[in-house]
Amino acid sequence: MDQNQFFGARQAIPLGELAGRIGALLSQATASDRLVESVAPISRAGPKDICYIQSRSSADYLKTCRAAAIICPEALVSLLPDGLTALVSNNPQLAFARASALLYPAAMRPQSLVGDGEVSPQASVDSTAALEAGVEVSPFAVIGARAEIGAGTRILSGAVIGADVKIGRNATIGAHVSITNALIGNNVIIHTGARIGQDGFGYAGSPTGMVKLPQVGRVIIQDDVEIGANTTIDRGAMDDTVIGEGTKIDNLVQIGHNVQIGRHCGIVSQVGIAGSVKIGDGVMIGGQAGVNGHLEIGSGVQIAARSGVLSSIEPGSRVGGIPARPMKLYLRELAELSRRAQTGGDEQGE
């Protein structure tokens, strides 16, 4: 069975050309004309596949690997058996990602159900909306009054683009996404079911219960951002919620009102970020972490999965645990707990 049937015809590329395009060095010039058309894990790569290895931990698979070539660092070339061609790179994973994009261009963003530059007659597009040439709108999408959408952008089935929303060029808005009160940049990908620009969670207490605070800010998503399926990003209460250029957000993430996230951050699934948090550039947040409201997370911070962040974090810090604390301290505490569990120290009053 062809596992790649959903991503169009294979794009066969000679190894020599591929090496040049991904910035790798081909170890055997005689293999330059060998065609590759797919990617595979090292454990089952065949004669038309490429794979990659980053460390000696996968070296055992090399004995049976039949790949057309393997991307690896120079330090591991000596481990390759005779006949296995190397594409030498100092960053094998990055080179593999670039190769995969060349071989599977259709996998880089969700695909439209209509032809290039077509607006389906089954879509609802307000007469005051402005669509540049080459915008694709799939059946049952809705585009509201005065919305503006740039050339090359795809709006997939069931997506709802609210009034006055602006979306840049070459963006992809997945099926059943809803976007309101938002400005979206170029080359943005928003996956299926995401919700952008809905009310933030804001209420004032009263003797008779909670009274709703109107949320009158916007969501601003800068260029090259990718947002995963079923993620929610609330609009600001008065200030804007901002997602910085190049930031990648996984599925099932909740981002509260007025949150400001910097450039090139990575936020993993099931993270929750409460309102008015300010996050710097290059911050990485592991899955299921929670960040309390009104905190500042400095640039370059790394937050371990399942952490609870209750106070602001200085730039460049690595933290983990609940409450989040310096990673060295957190790991030391875990090691001590493990030691006590194994030795029965707690029961002996240690």
N, C-alpha and C positions, 0 to 999 in steps of 0.2 A: 504494500500500500504506500502511495506517495504521501508522506506526511506534510508536504508543502503545497498541497493542492489549492489552498485558499489564498495564495500569494502570487498568482499569475505565472506566466511562463518563466522558466529559469533563465537567468542571464549568464551565459557561459563567458568566462573571461580568461585569457591566457595568464599563466602565473607571472610572467615577466611584467605584463601590464599591471596586474593586480599589485605586485610588489611596489611598483612606482607610485601607484595611487594611494597606497596606505602607508607609505614611508618606511617600507621594510627592505631588507637586503636579501636577495635570493641566493641561497648557498650553492646551488648547482646551475650554472648557466645553461646546461643541456636541457633543463626542465622548463625553460622559458616559454615554450610553445604549448606546454601541457594545459589543457582546459579544466577549469573548476567551475562548478555551477551550484554548489550547495555548501552549507555549514553543518557540522555535526559534532557531538562530544567525542573526545579522543577514544572512548571505549568502543565506538562503533563506526568511526569515520571510514569511508570507502574511497575508491580511486578517483572520484569526482568531487570529493569533499575537502574542505580545509577545517582544521581545528586549532586549538592553542593550548599551551602549557605555560604555567608561570613559576612552578617550583618543582622540586624533586619528589614531592608527595604523590604525583601522578606518574612517576617514571615507569612503574610496572606495566602500564598500559602501552608504553612505547613498543614493547616486544611484539605485540599483535596488531599495532596500528597500521592501517593500509591507506591512509589519507594521501591525497595528491600532494599535500604539503602541510606542515605544522608550523604555526607561529610560535616562536619561543625567544627568550633572551639569549644573548651570545654565550652566557655561562652554561647553558644547558645543551648547546649544540653537540657537545662531545657524547652526550647520552643517547643520541639518536642512532638507531641501527642503520647499517648500510642500505642505501636505496630510499631512505625517507628524507625528503627534501625539507629544508628549513626556510622559513621566512623570518629573518632575524630582526627583532625589534626590542628596544629597551622598555616598551610598554605593550606587552602582548595583548592584554585585554582591550586596550584602546585600538590597536591595529585590527583585532578581530571584529570589534564593533564597526569600524570603518568598512571592512571587507563585507560584513553582513549587510550593511546598508547598500553597498554596490550590487550585491547578489540578489537582494530582496527589496527593491525600492518601494514596492507596494505595502510592505510591512511597516513603513516608517510613520504612517498616519492612517487613521480610519478612512475607508474607501466610500465614495459616493455611490448611490444607486442610480444616478443619471449620468449622461455623457458629459464630457468636458464642457464647462461653460453653459450648462443648461439649467433652466428653472422649470421644475416639474409643474405641469398644469394642475396637479393635485396639491400643490403648496399654496399657502395663503400669504400673499405679499401685499402689504398696504400700499396704496397708490402713492403715498408720500415718501416711502422708503427709497433710498438711493443705493443701487447695486452697481459696482463697477463691472466692466467687461470681464468675463471669465468666472464669475461667481456661479457656483453650483448649489442648487437648492433641491433637496430630495422630497419625495412625496410626504405630505402631511406636516411639513415644517410650517411654522408661523413666524412671520416677520412683521413687527409692529410699526406704527407710524413714526416717520422721520428717522428710522434706523439707517445707519450707513455701514456698508460692508465693502471691503476692499477686494481688488482683483485676485483671483486664484483661491479665494476662500471657499470652503465647503461647509454647507449647513445640512446635516443629515436628518433622516426621517424623525418626525415628532419633536424636533428641537423647537423651542420657543424663544425668540429674540424680542425683547420688550421694546417699548417706545423709547426713542432717542438713544438707544444703545449704539455704540460705535465699535466696529470690529475692523482690524487692519487687514493687510494682505497676506495671502497664503496661510491663513489660519484654518483649523478644522474644528468644527463644533459637532460633537458626537450625537448619536441618536438620543432623544428624550432629555437633552440638556435644556435647562432654563437659565436665561441670562436677563437680568433686569438691572437698571441703575448702574451700568458698568461701561467702562472704556477698556477695550481689549486691543493689544498691540499686534505686531506682525509675527507670523510664524508660530502662533500660539496653538497648542493642541489641548482641547478639553474633551475628555472621554465620556462615554455613555453615562447618562443619569446624573451628572454633576449639577449642582445648584449654585448659581453665582448671583449675588446681589439681593437676596431675600432679607427680611428683617433680621437685625441682630436681637439678642436676648436682653431686652432692657425694660425694667419695670421700677416703679417707685412704690414704696410701702405706704399703705393708708389704713385707717381703722377698719375699713370694710374689705381689705384685700389689696392685691397688687394692681397698680394702675400702669397701663402701657405708656412707655416713653417713645414717641415717634422717632424712627430712625431715618434721618434725612441726608446721610452721606452717600458716597459712591464706593464702588470697587474699581480699582485701577490695576490692570494686569499688564505688565510690560512685555517687551518682545521676548520670544523664544522660551516662554514658560510652557510647561506641560503639567496638566492637572488630571489626576486619575479618576476612575469611575466612582460615582456616588460620593464624591467629596463635596463639602458645602463650604462656601466662603460668604460670610455675612457682609452686607454693606455697612458702612460706618454709621454711627449714631449722629455725629456732627462732622467729625473729620472723616477722611477716606480710609478704607482698607486698601493696602497696597501690597502687591506681590512683585518683587523685583526681577529684573531681567535674568533670564536663564535659569530660574529656580524650577526645580522638579518636585512635584507633590504627588504622592502615591494615592491609591484608592482609599476611600473611607476615612478621610481626614476632615476634622472640623476646625475651621478658622473663624474666630469670633470677630465682632465689630471693632473697627479702628486698629486692627492688627497691622503692623508694618513689617514686612519681611524683605530682607535685602537681596542682593544679587547672588545667583549661583548657589542657593541653598538646596539641601536635600531633606525632604520630610517624608518619613516612611508611614505605612498604613496604620490607621487607628490612633494617630496622634491627635490630641485635643489642645488647642491653643486658645486660652480665654481672652477676653476683650482687652484692647489697648496695650498689648505686648509689642515691644519693639525688638526686632531681631536683626542683627548685623549681616554682613556678607559672608558667604561660605560656611554657614552654620549647618551642621548635620544632626538631625534628630531621629533617634531610633524608634521602632514601632511601639505603639501603645504608651508612649510617654505623654505626660500631661504637664502643661505650663500654666501656672496661675496668672491671673490678670494683672495688668499694670506693671509688668517687670521689663527689664532690659537684658537682652542676651547679646553679649558682645560678638564681634566678628570672629570667625574661626572656631567657635565653640563646638564641641562634640558632646551630645547628650545620649547616654546609653538607653537601650530599649527598656520600657517599663519603668522609667524614672519618673519621679514626681518633683517638678521644679517649683519651689516655693519662695525663692528669692532670686534676685538678679545675679548674673554670672559675668565675670570679667572676660574680656577678649582672650581667645586662645586656650581657654580652660577645657578640660575633659572631665565630665562628671557622670555619676550614676547613682542609683538607689533612690529610696524614699525616706526622708527628703534627699534630693540630689546633693552630693558632696564630691570632693575631689576624687578622681577615679582611683588613685593609689590607695587612699584611705578606704574607699568602698570595697576594693578587691581584698585589702588586708582584713577587713571585717568579715567578708565572706569566707576567706581562708580560715580565720579563727573559729567561726561558727562550724565550719566543716570539720576542723580538727576536734572540737569539743564533742560533736555528734559521734565521731568515730571512736573517741576514747572514753565517752561517757563522763566527761569532765563536769558537766552541769549537775549530774546526779551525785557526784562526789564532793560537791560544794566548792569546786574550783572557781 
